[in-house]
Amino acid sequence: MRIFPAAAAVAALLFAVTVPAAEVSRPIEVAAPGRAVIVLDRDVYENARADLGDLRISDDEGREVPYLLVGAADDSAPTTRPVLRDASYVRGEKAMVTLDFGAPTPKSALTLALSGDNFRRRVTVEGRDGRDREWVTIVDRAYVFAVPPPAAARYETIALPENGHQLLRVTVFRGPDDPDRIGIIDARASLGQGRRPPETALSAGVNRAEDTRSHETILTLDLGARHQPFRGVALEVAAPRFWRGVTVEARVDPAPGREAVPLSWTSLGEGAVYRVEHEGDVRESLRVDVCGRHRVIRLRIRNRDDAPLPIGAVTVMAAEERIAFEAAPGRSYRLAYGDARRTAPSYDLSRTAGDAALFAAQGRPGTIGPAVRQRDVDPVVPWTERNPALLWGGLLAVVLALGALTRQALRAD
């Protein structure tokens, strides 16, 4: 006899009480009738869902107003593997290869697979279309690195200005401690992601610590909101020449209303920061490109046997996300969010307006007013507090039902 599953079902029905979520409501100030654009802020990222599917705009008559969200893509760009042609090398100098994408292809980054496990090499990238004869320079001097065991790591990704060339010619120059012959084994390209939202510098609380056991500098950054979007972290470093590998991690936070879990971190990505000199020309890269939606992130800077870097300002680059909608004459509007029960809306506007970024670019800027939480103006009293007699009566019924079922089971045995 299934005594306990039956009792559990009774108890589940008794306590399946849904308490409405505390929704946030904020007035929207628009400059004039017509297309209006508002920029999302920290209060939205703190109280709305991570996917922003609970955002709603309504007018002063309570009617829902369609909108377009110009968001920040959090997913990594898709990649493609070109055909490698004309691979060659000049002993003691460089290795070369031509990458053929088969057709004009938008590209934003190039990841190489190179021979060796301990190097610092300079890279140039040139491009041309299939019918052109002359190569044009895309990247004149980038650098790739590899660190041997222990704690082996490779940093072989090169950021590219977005381009559509069918052919890329990659040249990797021999490093100071390299063997006479080096090789380009493979390559993949990150496809261009099209128009991106503009970025703004985000102020963040920074805590610095030195882990002497792992030889790491740890920078912990508080971005101020649970689902704050970001696209990169830039460092100010006073050292004249350096190279460091960097791992970026995000703190795993419990969902609202759930018990805290032991502190843990999840990896968001890796990169490198450097300032190097080649033939009197100093090149640097002080930004680690990594994206996500988190409140607390940390950078683990691998110093190995070198002294910790003199790091000054730390700047988080945040994507500016916007909402665009049509404001009618004589109407006022409000933005609401925070009700986790809502599903993401589906408007005809998203199918008829075309490019969301272009749609928003044609609007006038508006502002969002102070936040008012629904529980502040219309508090919700839990069902258990409004019906104590029914609660205790239900508990007594469950106890009696359990006793009767147990007695019946004992007699049957």
Secondary structure, DSSP 8 states (H G I E B T S, - for coil): --HHHHHHHHHHHHH--------EEEEEE-SSSEEEEEE--HHHHHHS-TT-TT-EEEETTS-B---EEE----S---EE--EEEEEEEETTTEEEEEEE-SS---EEEEEEEES-SSEEEEEEEEEE-TT--S-EEEEEEEEEEEE-SSS-EEE-EEEEEEE--SEEEEEEE--TT--S---EEEEEEEE---S---EEEE--EEEEEEETTTTEEEEEEE-SSTT-EEEEEEEEE--SSEEEEEEEEEE----TTS------EEEEEEEEEEEEEETTEEEEE-EEEEEEE-SEEEEEEE-TTS----EEEEEEEEE--EEEEEE-TT--EEEEE--TT------THHHHS--HHHHHHTSEE-EE---EEHHHHS----HHHH-HHHHHHHHHHHHHHHHHHHHHHHHH-
